């Protein structure tokens, strides 16, 4: 999604149904923000893909049984970003309920 390999709508099937619209909307917003930042670097446009998002650090916590919150530091180009994600266990599947790129 952030690297342009999958559309943000791909998140819909990975999200809890009642939060799917919000998770996809946050994914779209995040992808647009990253694309804008890449365009704003002043570098000439090239035919190949820009540098991919690199995960620098991940922190996890389990606020309650069946819920996991993750925070990740990403480097995309020359910028650092924070990604927050909450996953909840539903019917033996981990589904996203929150996604934020800061």
C-alpha positions in Angstrom: 0.0 0.0 0.0 2.6 2.6 1.0 5.0 1.2 -1.6 2.4 1.2 -4.3 2.3 -2.6 -4.7 -1.3 -3.0 -3.4 -4.2 -0.6 -3.4 -5.4 0.7 0.1 -8.7 -1.0 -0.6 -6.8 -4.3 0.0 -7.1 -3.5 3.7 -10.9 -4.1 3.6 -10.6 -7.9 3.8 -7.9 -7.5 6.6 -10.1 -5.3 8.7 -12.9 -5.9 11.2 -16.1 -5.3 9.1 -17.5 -2.5 11.3 -14.2 -0.7 11.1 -13.3 -1.6 7.6 -14.3 1.7 6.0 -12.3 3.7 8.5 -9.2 1.5 8.2 -9.4 1.7 4.4 -9.8 5.5 4.6 -6.8 5.8 6.8 -4.8 3.6 4.4 -5.8 5.8 1.5 -4.9 8.9 3.5 -1.5 7.4 4.4 -0.7 6.4 0.9 -1.6 9.9 -0.4 0.6 11.6 2.3 3.5 9.3 1.4 3.1 10.0 -2.3 2.9 13.8 -1.7 6.1 13.6 0.4 7.9 11.7 -2.3 6.8 14.3 -5.0 7.9 17.1 -2.7 11.5 15.9 -2.5 12.4 17.9 -5.6 14.0 14.8 -7.2 13.4 14.3 -10.9 10.7 11.7 -11.8 12.1 8.4 -12.8 10.5 5.4 -14.5 11.4 3.0 -11.6 9.6 2.9 -8.2 10.9 5.2 -5.4 12.7 3.7 -2.4 10.4 1.4 -0.5 9.2 2.0 3.1 11.7 0.5 5.5 10.6 -0.7 9.0 13.2 0.6 11.4 11.6 -0.4 14.7 8.4 -2.2 15.9 6.9 -2.1 19.4 4.0 -4.3 20.5 1.7 -4.4 23.5 -1.3 -6.5 24.4 -3.7 -4.2 26.2 -6.1 -7.1 26.7 -6.4 -10.7 25.6 -7.3 -10.8 22.0 -6.0 -7.3 21.2 -2.6 -6.2 20.0 -1.4 -2.7 19.4 1.7 -2.1 17.3 3.7 1.0 16.7 6.3 1.1 13.9 8.9 3.6 12.9 9.2 3.7 9.1 11.6 5.5 6.8 10.3 6.4 3.4 12.8 8.3 1.3 14.4 10.9 3.5 11.5 11.1 6.0 10.5 9.2 9.1 7.0 8.2 9.9 5.2 6.5 12.7 2.5 3.9 12.1 0.0 2.8 14.7 -2.0 -0.4 14.2 -4.5 -2.2 16.4 -5.4 -5.8 15.7 -8.2 -7.8 17.4 -8.8 -11.5 17.3 -12.2 -12.4 15.8 -13.1 -16.0 14.9 -9.4 -17.2 14.8 -8.4 -14.3 12.5 -6.5 -11.1 13.4 -8.3 -8.1 11.9 -7.3 -4.5 11.9 -9.5 -2.0 13.8 -7.3 1.1 13.7 -4.6 2.3 11.3 -2.8 5.6 11.6 0.2 7.1 9.8 1.7 10.0 11.7 
